[in-house]
């Protein structure tokens, strides 16, 4: 029995050593072909633009072309599932907003993967910020104005969002819940149509990213009421947050890169190092700033921890907001 145990232990040790050697070897040869960066949305949005900002720098750092592949559908779920099921060798990776991996699991009845088990974090690219805007001729200038009007005329005011379960939708639902009001949500296929509808006077207010609304604010076509963030941001220190007025109304938005679960750690670390170098380039930072993305490089381990924390946070926030999975 002792001999059998020793033989089994030796076999296990040898197998572990082979796995370790294979992982190191894969990292040394990675990438051996072009890397596909999947964006699970149509071209033209913030995520797609972010991917194209870092594309050339990432290719240079990795020594192989980086090919952006847009796989839109089901709120980002289809492209996310595609990467989760891809060969875990680092040659197929995913860029998504946080909503796709930490909110969608609780807002879709048939979310196709388990993000905690089927994906591994490569790293965070940057944070984005969400704001609440009204037309320039709106009588509303503060969150207090909106809350008072909503209480006076329940259900008459409307807010635009980009789909059930989106950060935009959750921010509006939280304001309704926390302030005890009823502003009617109106879904749109994207931020562009929502903002155009706002300018046309068809809705009362809209949630949108800072990058999307700044041109309208600067041209004085819209007014920024508040940011839907936990606290004030360095980029706009004078902008009030909804959380200051109605505590508990906060959402966070970020952009991150993932690989399929099982991707060797040395490969993940190689991708992370390359991405962080690109995010440190002044020209990349300037381009990201123009689209409202604040670079936040870090380790893969720290990103994985953030994802796990956000999964817990958004589960509670979505339940609190009363959003039903669809």
C-alpha positions, 0 to 999 in steps of 0.5 A: 500500500505504501509503495502504491501511495508513493507511486501515486504521489510521484505521478501527481507531482510529475503531472503538476510539474508538467502543467507548470512547465506547459504554462511557462512554455505557453507564456514564453511563446504567447502570442503565437498568432493574432489576438482577437479582441471581442467587443460584444456590441456594434461598432461606434459605442464607447466600448468599441471606441476604447478598444480601437484606442488601445488596439495598435499599442497593444499589438506593438507590446504583444508583437502580434496584430490585435483584431477587433471583432464586434459580436453584438446581441443580447446586451453583450451576452452573446459576445461574452459567451463566445469568449467564455467558450473560446480556447483558453490560451489568451488569443481570444479576449473580451472587452466589456463594460461592467454591466455585461458581467456584473449586472446582466447575470441578475437582469437576464433570466437566461444569462448564458455563463457564470462570470465568476467561473467562466471568465478570468480578469485580465485587467481594468481599462478605465472608469466611465461616469454616468450623468442625468441631463435635461434639455436646456429649456427644462424647468429643472436645475437640481435633483431636488427640483425633479423629486418635487415635480415627480411627487407632485405629478406621479408617473408623468415624468419620464427618463430614458435608459439604454435597456432593462438592467443597464446602469442607466436603468438601475440609476433611475430605478434607485432614484425612484425607490430611494426618493419615493417617486415614480418617474416612468422609464423609457428604454432606447436602443442606444444613448444616441437615440435617447439623447435625440429624443430628449432634445426633441422634447419627447422625454423629461430626462435621460441618463448617459455617459459623460462622453455622450452628453458633454458635447450637448452641455458645452453647446448649451443644448442640455443641462447636467443635473447630477452625476450618478456616482458614489462621490464627486469625480476629479474630472468634474469636481463641481458636479453634484452627485445624486448620492449627495441629495438622495443617499443610496442612488449610485452606480459605477461604470468601468471597462475591463478585459477578460480571458476565458477561465483556465487561461494560464496565469503567465499568459494573463499576466503577459496580457495585463502587463502589455495593457498597463503599458499601453494605458500609461502612454500619454497619447492613449490617455489623451484619447481615452479622456476625450471619450470619457474613460479614465485609465485605471491600470492595475493587476489581474488579481485586483481586477478579479477581486473587484469583479467578485465584489461588484457581483455581490453589490449589484445583486443587492442593488438590482433587488433593491431597485425592484428590477425583474429579470427579463 
